[in-house]
Amino acid sequence: MTDDTLLGHALVEEATKKSGLVWVRGDGAARALWHVWHEGAAHVVGDGPGEQPLPAGLVEGATAEVTVRSKDKGGRVVAWTAAVSELVPGSEAWESAVGELKGKRLNAPDAETMTERWARECRVLRLTPRGSTTDHPHGSLAATPLPTPATTRHAIPAGLPRLLLKRKKR
């Protein structure tokens, strides 16, 4: 391996380890996914009830484009190409990855039985870096948000503007 390749692998590993969120593009639009870096690859869980939706095209043997963001500023740090493999529930690799993922899963409604639910209803994917880093694209890559049933928009309470204005006057 050349020095550039070794530096590229080190950059991918360190940046991905430190970032709690990566953008993954399969066949369609990229999605933001929480992940865990474990044994030389990023691992994600999703596509089940209550879990993150995975991008289209993430199937065994496919490739994906992973963009790692800065945990501090949120900007692009590095992008890399990944080989996608789906871990078989109950296998040694699955148990090892799920052990790490379980510790990072926040606000799970069923923390005690989460791994059993993942085995029944979800997919655990391993995104292994192939080669080195990819070039940063030019431009912002801004896109329209994907449709989702989740929403946080509600009508503003009638008294809120008065409360906010009173605080500014003081």
C-alpha positions in Angstrom: 0.0 0.0 0.0 1.2 3.5 -0.8 1.4 6.2 1.8 -1.6 8.0 0.2 -3.7 4.8 0.6 -2.7 4.3 4.2 -3.5 8.0 5.0 -6.8 7.6 3.2 -7.8 4.6 5.2 -6.7 6.3 8.4 -8.8 9.4 7.6 -11.8 7.3 6.7 -11.6 5.3 10.0 -10.9 8.3 12.3 -13.5 10.6 10.7 -16.2 7.9 10.7 -15.4 6.8 14.3 -15.8 10.4 15.5 -18.9 11.3 13.6 -22.2 10.1 15.0 -23.9 10.5 11.6 -23.0 9.6 8.1 -24.8 10.2 4.8 -25.2 7.0 2.8 -26.3 6.9 -0.9 -27.4 3.6 -2.5 -29.4 3.8 -5.7 -31.4 6.9 -4.9 -31.2 9.8 -2.5 -28.7 9.9 0.3 -30.0 9.4 3.9 -28.5 10.5 7.2 -27.8 7.4 9.3 -26.5 6.8 12.8 -23.9 4.2 12.9 -21.1 2.4 14.8 -17.5 1.9 13.5 -16.6 -1.7 14.5 -13.9 -4.0 13.2 -12.9 -1.8 10.2 -16.4 -0.9 8.9 -19.4 1.2 9.6 -22.4 -0.8 10.8 -26.0 0.5 10.6 -29.4 -1.0 11.6 -32.7 0.0 10.1 -35.7 -0.8 7.9 -37.8 -2.0 10.8 -40.6 -0.5 12.9 -39.2 2.4 15.0 -35.8 2.3 13.3 -34.2 4.5 10.7 -35.1 3.9 7.1 -32.2 2.7 5.0 -31.6 4.1 1.5 -32.8 2.1 -1.5 -30.2 -0.2 -3.1 -28.4 -1.2 0.0 -28.3 -4.9 -0.6 -25.8 -7.7 -0.3 -22.9 -7.1 -2.8 -23.9 -3.6 -3.7 -21.8 -0.5 -3.3 -22.7 2.7 -1.5 -21.3 6.2 -1.3 -20.7 7.3 2.3 -20.1 10.9 3.2 -18.8 11.6 6.7 -19.7 14.9 8.4 -17.8 16.8 11.1 -19.3 16.3 14.5 -18.5 19.9 15.5 -19.4 21.9 12.3 -21.6 19.4 10.4 -19.6 20.0 7.2 -18.2 17.3 4.8 -15.0 15.7 6.0 -14.4 12.8 3.8 -16.3 10.6 1.3 -15.7 7.0 0.6 -17.1 4.0 -1.4 -18.4 1.1 0.7 -19.0 -2.6 -0.1 -22.4 -3.5 1.4 -23.0 -6.8 3.2 -26.0 -7.8 5.2 -25.2 -9.6 8.5 -27.1 -12.8 9.2 -29.0 -12.6 12.5 -27.4 -14.9 15.1 -24.1 -15.1 13.3 -20.9 -14.2 15.2 -20.4 -11.1 13.1 -24.0 -10.1 13.7 -23.8 -10.6 17.5 -20.6 -8.6 17.6 -22.0 -5.7 15.6 -25.3 -5.6 17.4 -23.5 -5.5 20.7 -21.8 -2.3 19.6 -25.0 -0.8 18.0 -27.1 -1.5 21.1 -24.8 0.7 23.2 -25.3 3.6 20.7 -29.1 3.3 20.2 -30.8 6.2 21.9 -34.4 6.3 23.2 -35.2 2.7 22.3 -38.7 1.9 23.6 -37.7 -1.7 24.2 -34.1 -1.6 25.3 -34.2 -5.0 27.0 -35.6 -6.8 23.9 -34.2 -4.6 21.2 -31.7 -7.1 19.8 -34.4 -9.8 19.4 -36.6 -7.2 17.5 -33.6 -6.3 15.3 -33.1 -10.0 14.5 -36.8 -10.5 13.6 -37.7 -7.2 11.9 -34.6 -5.2 10.9 -31.5 -5.4 8.8 -28.0 -4.9 10.1 -25.6 -3.8 7.4 -21.8 -3.6 7.3 -20.4 -0.9 5.1 -16.7 -1.8 4.4 -14.5 0.8 2.8 -13.2 -0.1 -0.7 -10.1 1.6 -1.9 -9.4 5.1 -0.6 -11.3 8.3 -0.4 -13.3 9.8 -3.2 -13.1 13.3 -4.4 -15.3 15.9 -2.9 -18.0 17.0 -5.3 -18.3 20.6 -6.2 -21.3 22.5 -5.0 -23.4 22.0 -1.9 -25.4 18.9 -2.9 -28.4 20.4 -1.1 -31.6 18.4 -1.9 -35.2 18.5 -1.0 -35.9 16.5 2.2 -37.3 13.0 1.6 -41.0 12.6 2.5 -41.7 11.3 6.0 -44.7 10.8 8.3 -42.8 12.4 11.1 -43.4 16.0 11.8 -42.6 18.6 14.5 -44.6 21.5 13.0 -47.6 22.6 15.0 -49.5 25.8 15.0 -47.9 28.5 17.2 -49.8 29.0 20.4 -51.8 32.3 20.4 -50.0 33.7 23.5 -46.5 32.9 22.4 -45.7 36.1 20.4 -46.8 38.2 23.4 -44.6 36.3 25.7 -41.6 36.6 23.4 -42.1 40.3 22.9 -42.4 40.9 26.7 -39.0 39.3 27.2 -37.3 41.5 24.6 -38.7 44.7 26.2 -37.3 44.0 29.7 
